[in-house]
């Protein structure tokens, strides 16, 4: 654990000076801390998870991160690129072993290598899921805070929903700039494949999308204490939605609908989820209200109704404060105040 933490620090120290003289290498990241007050809203007789803490918390909520990006012009309109990114918990100094500690201070987010050109882009590694980054987290200004919709009744959570990344994947992305864009990611290993794809349509201030995910032959640990034993995951999800942006960017209206089939537990559940969000921008101030509903459970997605309202004030492109309130029926409610600082070389 200590070795991994020292290794990450060594990598950062090695690449940081390179960014100073090479325009093709850059470092970036975020630091985030919230002071959040939680209230347990579970029905009487329902026991909260062992690690649930009611009252005040000082937390990061997966926003802290550090990354390195590199690119090279190969000529002929073709370039190569690579990226490594880690999640760094701004508020803790705990183990880097995420299998034992969900609040670990060091975990890997994504890592990949690829080629890009007029044909689009081909990349491989531990990738962003097209399902997650189509609509989804892109539509939620409170993502990676205690106010977020994912996992709280407004959007699917978990590795195959709107959290985490997909390892051992190969992906193709169509060229940017057109009215239609598509992406597909597939895991070719026979015992560890998966499929995620999307299609996005844009015209003026409007966009619409469809996305799909299939867990394929992926498995999960039946008991974390006995890593030898795993069980298959039987999970599929589809979603559609869109967003309207006014000409001045002062107004944004977002809508998303998801349908899930999850048979991983041996009993198939078929929840649906919807999300509706409105944002109003006035200078450096952003006001947002959001609502959603999850009709059932699927992997780490709970059944709940979701509502959140808050404000984000950006001092600059890299520094912001935010506050707001979230309510998730039969789960919890939270009022929070946070500060986030981004950086990029």
Secondary structure as GFF3:
##gff-version 3
##sequence-region A 1 345
A	DSSP	alpha_helix	2	21	.	.	.	ID=ss1
A	DSSP	beta_strand	25	40	.	.	.	ID=ss2
A	DSSP	beta_strand	55	59	.	.	.	ID=ss3
A	DSSP	beta_strand	65	75	.	.	.	ID=ss4
A	DSSP	beta_strand	78	88	.	.	.	ID=ss5
A	DSSP	beta_strand	106	117	.	.	.	ID=ss6
A	DSSP	beta_strand	120	127	.	.	.	ID=ss7
A	DSSP	alpha_helix	130	133	.	.	.	ID=ss8
A	DSSP	three_ten_helix	136	138	.	.	.	ID=ss9
A	DSSP	beta_strand	166	173	.	.	.	ID=ss10
A	DSSP	beta_strand	180	186	.	.	.	ID=ss11
A	DSSP	beta_strand	195	203	.	.	.	ID=ss12
A	DSSP	beta_strand	206	214	.	.	.	ID=ss13
A	DSSP	beta_strand	219	221	.	.	.	ID=ss14
A	DSSP	beta_strand	230	232	.	.	.	ID=ss15
A	DSSP	beta_strand	235	245	.	.	.	ID=ss16
A	DSSP	beta_strand	251	262	.	.	.	ID=ss17
A	DSSP	beta_strand	272	282	.	.	.	ID=ss18
A	DSSP	beta_strand	285	294	.	.	.	ID=ss19
A	DSSP	beta_strand	304	314	.	.	.	ID=ss20
A	DSSP	beta_strand	319	328	.	.	.	ID=ss21
A	DSSP	beta_strand	332	344	.	.	.	ID=ss22
###
